[in-house]
Amino acid sequence: MPERRLGALVAFLAMTAGATDAISFLGLGGVFSSVMTANMVLLGLSAGQQNGPLALHAGAALTGYIVGAVAASRVAAPSSRSADRLPGPLFAVLVGEGIVLAGIAVGWEIAGAHPSGAAQVVLLAGAAAAMGSQSAAVLALGITGISTTYMTGLLTGVLGDLVTPAGPAVGSRLRLLATMIGGAVAGGITYAQAPRLAPLIPLAPLAFVIGIAARTRRAGRGQ
């Protein structure tokens, strides 16, 4: 797959991550579905404050992320990419992520857009598992310095590019940061204005990525 098209698809995945994080933070217990550094800090904070609900939610997110990342890593080990399409295992991971997020949307609707109790924890763990699988899939692409969830490292890379005369990756990294923030904005606004539609915000860019990847795979087989 051409680098420019691949970079655009990865940017849409960053949008999915931003939207999922926003919805998880606002509606699934005040923790994140992809920012595990923050969740580990919250887990430690919960111990210091003896905050059981915070510990439960941070632990559920961390566990879900680990499960998703491990499962996806076993399926989509780093390998050479085709020049015109995503490898089958990577495509399968993205489809699996879409299925999980669709299931979360169904559970969210059943809970009346305001899940609580055990349902909230299960949906949070599912969202984190989806983000873990996405992170593993992007890592398997083998693009140096690119992530859709680890934005602290990405920001550091942007700053390094800005002070280095030959920093060719700054544009793609800035695009990822912008789309992640855009996804978070869209997720937050939708949660506030039309909470029932909130889970569809991360699904939309992911569905676009899957659709483009499926079309390029069919075109590649037809050649």
N, C-alpha and C positions, 0 to 999 in steps of 0.2 A: 504494500500500500504506500503511495507517495507520502513523503514526510509531511508535506503541508496538510494533506487531508487527514493524516493520522493525528497531527497536532490539533486540528479543529475538533476531531472526535474526542480527544482527551480533554479539551476545554469543556465540552458538553458534559463529560463525566465529572469534572470539577464543579459544574453547576449543580449536578445531582447531589454531590456531597455537601455543598453549601446549604441547599434547601433541606436536605435530610437532617443536618445538624441543627438548623434553625427550628424545625418542627419538633425534633427530639428535645431540645432545650426548653421550648415553650410548652409542649404538651405531653412530654413523657418523663417528667420528673426532674427537670433542671440539670441534666447532664448531656453530654454530646455523644453522637453515634460514631464519629470518626476521629475526634481529637483525643487520642488516648493519653497524651501527656497531661491534659487538663483533667481527665477522668481519674488518673492515678493520683494527682494532687488532691482532688476531691475525696478520693477514697482515704487518703491519709488524713485529710481534714475531718472527715466523718469520724475517724477513730479518736482524734483529739477532742472533738466536741461530743462524742458519744451519740452521734446522730445516726440512728438505725436506718431510717428511710433513705438518707443520702448514701450510706454505705451499700444498701441493697441495690439502688439504681446505678451507682458507679460500678459496682461489682458485676451487675448484669450486663452493662455496656461493654466492660472490659472482656468478660467471658465470651459474649457474642462475637465481638471483634476477633478474638483469638480463634474461635471456632471457624468463622468465615474465612479468615486469612489462611489458616492451616489447610482447610478443605480445598480452597482455590489454588493454593501453592502446589498441592499434590496433583491437581488436574492440569494446571497451566504452568509447568516448569519453564524457566527461561529458555528460549530457543530462537533460532534464526527466523525472522519474519519473512513472509512472502512479499514480493514486490508489489503485489496488487490486492492483497486481501489479508484479513486477520487469520491467524492459524485457528483451526477448528477448536482446540481446547480453550483458547481465549474467548472465542465467540460463545462457547458453551457456558463459560463462567458469567459472561455478561447477561446471557439469557436467564441463567439461574438467579442472578441478582434481580433481574426484572420480575421474576416470579415471586421472589421474597417480598419485594416492595409492593407488588400487586396484592399479595396476601395481607400485608400490613394495612393497605388502603381498605380492604374488606373488613378487617378487624376494627379499624378506626371507625368505619361507618356503623358497624354493629354496636359499637360503644357510644354512638351518638356524637362523635367528634371530640369526646372528652373522656378518654379511657382512664380508668383508675384501678387501684389495687393490683391484683395478679395480671389482669389484662394489660395494664400499662407496662409492667415489667417485661412481659412476653413480647409486646410490640417493640419495646426499646431494644431488647436483646436481638430481635429479628433485624431491626434497622442497623444495629452495630455489625451483625453478621454480614449484611449486604455491603456495608462499607469496607469491612475487612476483606471480603472477596474482591471488591473493586480495586482496593489498594494492591492486592497480590497480583491481579491481572495487569495493572499498569506497570508494576515492577517487572513483570515477565516480559513486557515489551522491550525492556533494555534501553530506554531512553535516558541518558545520563542527566541527573539533576532535575527530573520531572516527577511530580507526584500530584495526585488529586486530593489528598487528604493531609499530607504532612506539609503544611503551609509555612511553618516557621523556617524549615530548611529551604523552602522555595524562596521565601523573602530574603533570606541570607544570600542565596544565589543571585537574586536580582541586584542586591546591593554590591555584591562582588563584581557582577557584570558592568554595573554603572561606573565603577572606578578602574576597570580594566579596559585598556584601549581596544582589545580584540575580544569583546564580550558578545558573541553572536547570539546567545540564547536569551538575551534580556527580553526581546519581544514576545517570545512564546511563554516565558515565565510570567510576564506581566499579564498576558492574556488569561493564563490560568488563575492568577489572583483575582482579576476582574470578574471572571465568570463565576468563581466561587462566591465572591461577595454578592454578585447579582443574584445567584441562586438563593443565598441567605435572605436577601432583601425580599425576593419574590415569595419565599416560604413564610417569612414573618408577616408580610402584608396579608397574604391569603389566610394565614391562621387567624389574624385579627379580624378580617372582614368577612371571610367565608370559610370557617374552620372545617366544614365537611369536605371542601375541595383541597385542603392543604396537602394530603398525601399524593395528589396528582401532580404537584409541582415538581418533585424529584423524578417522578416517573416519565414526564414528558421529554426532557432531554435524553434520558436513558433510552426511551423508545426510539428516539431519532437516531441515536448511535447504533442501536441494534438493527434498525431498518436499513441504514446506509451500509453497515457491515454485511448484512444479508444480501443486499443487492450486489455488492462487489464480489462476494463469494460466488453468487450465481453467474455473474458475468465472467469470472475467472474460470469456472468449470466449463463454460460454453465456448471458450477459446480453443 
